[in-house]
Amino acid sequence: MQALRSMDQDARAIAAALLAKTEDARLPAREVRRARKGPGYPLPDLPHTALPPVSEVFHMKTPYGLEIVENCATCRMHKEKWFCSFSPDVLKPFSAVTRPSTYPDGALLFVEGQNPRGAFILCSGKAKLSTTSREGKVLILKVAEAGDVLGLSAAVSGTPYELTAETAGPCQVNFIEREPLLRLMERSGELGLRTAQAVSREFQTIYRDIHELVLARSSAGKLARLLLSWTRTREPQNTTNEIRIRSSLTHEEMAQMIGASRETVTRLLSDLKKRELIRLEGSILVIRNRSALEALAA
């Protein structure tokens, strides 16, 4: 209602469209139009052209700058290899039992040891998957990207979540409860196969990362492996063979990924800069000498 009273035309249009299709507010579009003419709060004029059709509301921008996607069948963000890239026959019942939500930076999706409520499909943004020792030491095992599904193995097995999932920036997440997920898996071989493949990739990735973390002889080697892991899908962008990567991780988070202290990571990054292996340009990490990093990581 505050947005409806706003002088911002875009804010009024979004508010009117959302109120028109929500069940909780119990305020259909005709009531919004009636409110403009009747007594009560002085609402600014809302021309009919300012009210977008419901299909457009699915892709409105949220306060976090993310697109609102309330129906998997109309989602324009998913890609071929994403978990949710089902055939139309599976996508329709799957979308009917999922609940999309947006989260700010630092929101906890689930906590290590918590009983599984369901699985979380990361539609946009990133999320940190971590584990904590009894002494409180945090180890980040993975930074999940859009298209990943979180908590799936726990949801399928019915055992507590193995890790803690925390958003690393604003995210849109689609949640499916455990029981509807299991019922759909029983009825759909496609969903069952996609689930098995996702769980397999999840554990293969973690096994590989732990293997590299344990076998690296030094913190410098571990950090080099981490930086190189960010270049797996990147190609040199100029004739100098430099690779540019936008990193949202702090030195503390990088330390948590290689099992070192923040001070150690700061010192090692400074050393890599002096040796001209990397260069930092604000949040951009530039890999200047990939071959030298690979030798350090070996």
QUIURUR-V686501 format. One record per pair of residues at least 4 apart in sequence whose C-alpha atoms are under 7 Angstrom apart, sorted by the first residue. I is the first residue (numbers start at 1). GAP is how many residues later the second one is. Records with the same first field share a line. If there is no record, write none. Layout:
# QUIURUR-V686501
I=GAP  GAP
This chain:
# QUIURUR-V686501
1=4
2=4
3=8  9  12
4=8  11  12  39
5=38  39
6=5  6
8=4
9=4
10=4
11=4
12=4
13=4  37  38
14=4
15=4
16=4  16  35
17=4  34  35  37
18=4
19=6  8  9
20=7  8  9
21=7
22=4
27=4
28=4
29=4
30=4
31=4
32=4
34=4
36=7  9
46=4
52=4  5
53=4
56=4
58=10  11  12
59=8  9  10
60=7  8
61=4  5  6  7
62=4  5  6
64=106
69=6
70=30
71=4  24
72=19  23
73=18  19
78=4  7  69
79=6
80=5
81=4
82=65  66
83=64  65  66  111  115
86=4  5
87=4
88=4
90=4
91=4
92=4
93=4
94=4
97=79  83
98=76  77  78
99=75  76  77
100=73  74  75
101=71  72  73
102=69  70  71
103=4  67  68  69
104=65  66  67
105=62  63  64  65
106=60  61  62  63
107=59  60
108=57  58  59
109=56  57
110=4  54  55
111=50  52  53  54
112=19  49  50  51  52
113=47  48  49
114=46  47
115=44  45  46
116=38  39  42  43  44  45
117=38  60  61
118=37  57  58  59  60
119=30  31  32  33  36  56  57  58  59
120=29  30  31  53  54  55  56
121=26  27  28  29  52  53  54
122=24  25  26  27  50  51  52
123=23  24  49  50  51
124=22  47  48
125=20  21  44  45  46  47
126=17  18  19  20  41  42  43  45
127=16  17  18  38  39  40  41
128=12  14  15  16  37  38  39  40
129=11  12  13  14  34  35  36  37
130=8  9  10  11  33  34  35
131=7  8  9  32  33
132=4  5  6  7
133=4  5
138=118
139=117  118  120
140=116  117
141=65  116
144=4
151=4  10
152=4  47
153=4  46
154=4  5  6  7
155=23
156=26
167=4
176=5
177=4
178=4
179=4
180=4
181=4
182=4
183=4
184=4
185=4  6  7
188=4
189=4
190=4
191=4
192=4
193=4
194=4
195=4
196=4
197=4
198=4
199=4
200=4
201=4
202=4
203=4
204=4
205=4
206=4
207=4
208=4
209=4
210=4
211=4
212=4
213=9  45
216=5  6
217=4
218=4
219=4  41
220=4  48
221=4  75  76
222=4  36  75
223=4  35
224=4  69  72  73
225=4  72
226=4
228=4
234=9
235=8
236=5  6  7
237=4  5  6
238=4
242=44  45  46
243=43  44  45
244=40  41  42  43
245=39  40  41
246=37  38  39
247=36  37  38
248=35
249=4  5
250=4
251=4  11  14  15
252=4  10
253=4
254=4
255=4  5  6  7  10
256=4
260=4
261=4
262=4
263=4
264=4
265=4
266=4
267=4
268=4
269=4
270=4
271=4
272=4  5  6
273=4  5  6
276=12
277=10  11  12  15  16
278=8  9  10  11
279=6  7  8  9
280=4  5  6
281=4
289=4
290=4
291=4
292=4
293=4
294=4
